[in-house]
Amino acid sequence: MDKSFFNDRYYSNLLFILFIAFCIIFMGIGLRDPWPADEPRFVEAAKEMVDSGRWFFPLRGGELYPDKPPIFMWSIALLYKLTGNLSATFLIPNAIAGLITLLCVFDLAAKLWNVNTARNASMLLLIAPQFVIQAKAAQIDAMVACWITVTMYGLVRHFFVKPNMRWYLFSWVCMALGILTKGVGFLPLLIFVPLLFLHFVKKEQFAAPINFKLWFGPLTMLGTLMLWLLPVLYFAASKDNPDFTAYRDNILLQQTAQRYANPTGHLKPWYYFIVSVVPLLWFPLYLFLFSKKSWVEIKASPLLQTLLVWVVCVVIFFSISPGKRGVYILPALPMLALAMAAIISQTRVASWVNKVLTGFAAIFALVFITATIMSLIGSSKLTKQLGDELLPFAALFALAAATWIAALWRYKLQLTLPRFGAALAVTWLLYGSLGYVLMNPTRTPAKQIMATVKERIGAEGELGLTLLKEQFLLFSTIPMTHFSYLSSHPEQYRNAWLWMNEKDNRYILTQARDKGVVCFDLNKGVLIGNAHRRDWILLDKSTMTSECQAPKEVKRYYTPQLHFYDNL
């Protein structure tokens, strides 16, 4: 890094980093709605917690939602309860989690090395695209990454800075909270792979001794988990409601071990993260490993070995499972930034790395120039993604292109990490402001579909939904009935047929093409619109078959309350 640009005072550097991070991450909050795939699901569950008063178990359309533990949804629900406004607050929990993650990385680097390394670590983390993308989203992964980073902070501080049992035990509490956010919150346990190897094989000594007291940590974690798990087991055993039993079994088994070992979606080859995720979303952190000096530093440092082996263990852990999404390996990124900062603070950034950064800046400028031209000529490739009104997007792309061109011109084609990061920060600000406003209509087609459905069924009509998408619940301003998201497609249609047969003026919103359809003729449905790469149709009495096999179990969930736009 260019040391002349900064001083070495702890608080001035920390406040500067947090200010930049706050501007980048918080820009755009309140300017957009929840975007699929995951955001509407968590926001809807959080809203139903507040509306129903049932906070302990997440609900989705009145049905228990067993895919994830409740902590992330609690955070959104709490802000909604305090403010009464979802649209202005649903992005805040992850934004705060991003700042906490950044703070942990900065403080830990300062304690392990110095302020210069702390500054470098924070800037590297902010430059890595995956970190900012998730901190600006309402997906669950940024928060679980935060809990994991706080856990790693406590463990690394205990073993490598100064023994502190309070921090050690607190790290295990945070690990439990990470598990209660998403099952993979236990990932910090993998740090004991390099720690125990270094201790017993390499005879390395750490600041804290390896002894029986370490077992207090797992006990603390289990005690924290029991605060949530015991009530779940109690309700499942005592309530005369099979939904609670299904919730217990799903969240403890299917959403953990079964989903890891035998997933049904997002199937990718073992090398997916290495080839498709790390090169772009972790850029440029991995570049510093392509240096002999870096490996000299790593070989001489048990701490760097521990951090990097843990990062590799996390990537391997997710690579083993057939089901993969790019966000899964996000928790490893903060510790990688920490290790890379320590290396470049000792060895300095090689000149070829700056050339790579300059090359990427030129590519960004070219990409945005091309996007500007395609917007001006109305390219069909863009209209499919962004809609028919492309002139405002041309302005957005032109501003982004100008940012990168100005950086290249100002620094005479010699971009360093701070200069590259500054141009990237401006790009993020454009995306979070003008980009949010322009993209929101194209990312929320369910809003228009629900408005069209409301007009078609009239004031007396009742609406049912099969093949549930949470965004339809979230953006609906009319009551809705669905027939269990967890039921098979044929079972949902059988329950929908039974529901429609009971009363006139009832309609079903469903996908236009579904191989699991029974009891209805989808060809007679009225096309309502396209959303989430699928056509959606409205079914009335004329689409029902004369007879339909009775469902194995009658299931229907009614949501009488108005939804998202009550709070605008």
ABEGO torsion letter per residue (X at the ends): XBAAABBABAAAAAAAAAAAAAAAAABGBGABBBBOAAAAAAAAAAAAAAAAGBAABBBBGGBBBAABBAAAAAAAAAAAAAAGBAAAAAAAAAAAAAAAAAAAAAAAAAAABBAAAAAAAAAAAAABAAAAAAAABABAAAAAAAAAAAAAAAAAAAAAABBBAAAAAAAAAAAAAAAAABAAAAAAAAAAAAAAAAAAAAGBBBABBBBAAAAAAAAAAAAAAAAAAAAAAAAAAABBBAAAAAAAAAAAAAABAAAAABBABGBBBAAAAAAAAAAAAAOAAAAAABBAAAAAAAAABAAAAAAAAAAAAAAAAAAABABBBAAAAAAAAAAAAAAAAAAAAAAEBBAAAAAAAAAAAAAAAAAAAAAAAAAAAGBAAAAAAAEABAAAAAAAAAAAAAAAAAAAAAAGGBBBAAAAAAAAAAAAAAAABAAAAAAAAAABAAAAAAAAAAAAAEAABBBBBBGBBAAAAAABABBBBBAEAABBAAAAAAAAAAAAAABBGBBBBBBABBAABBGBBAAABBBAEBBGGBBBBBBBAAABBABBBBBABBBBBBBABBBAAAAX
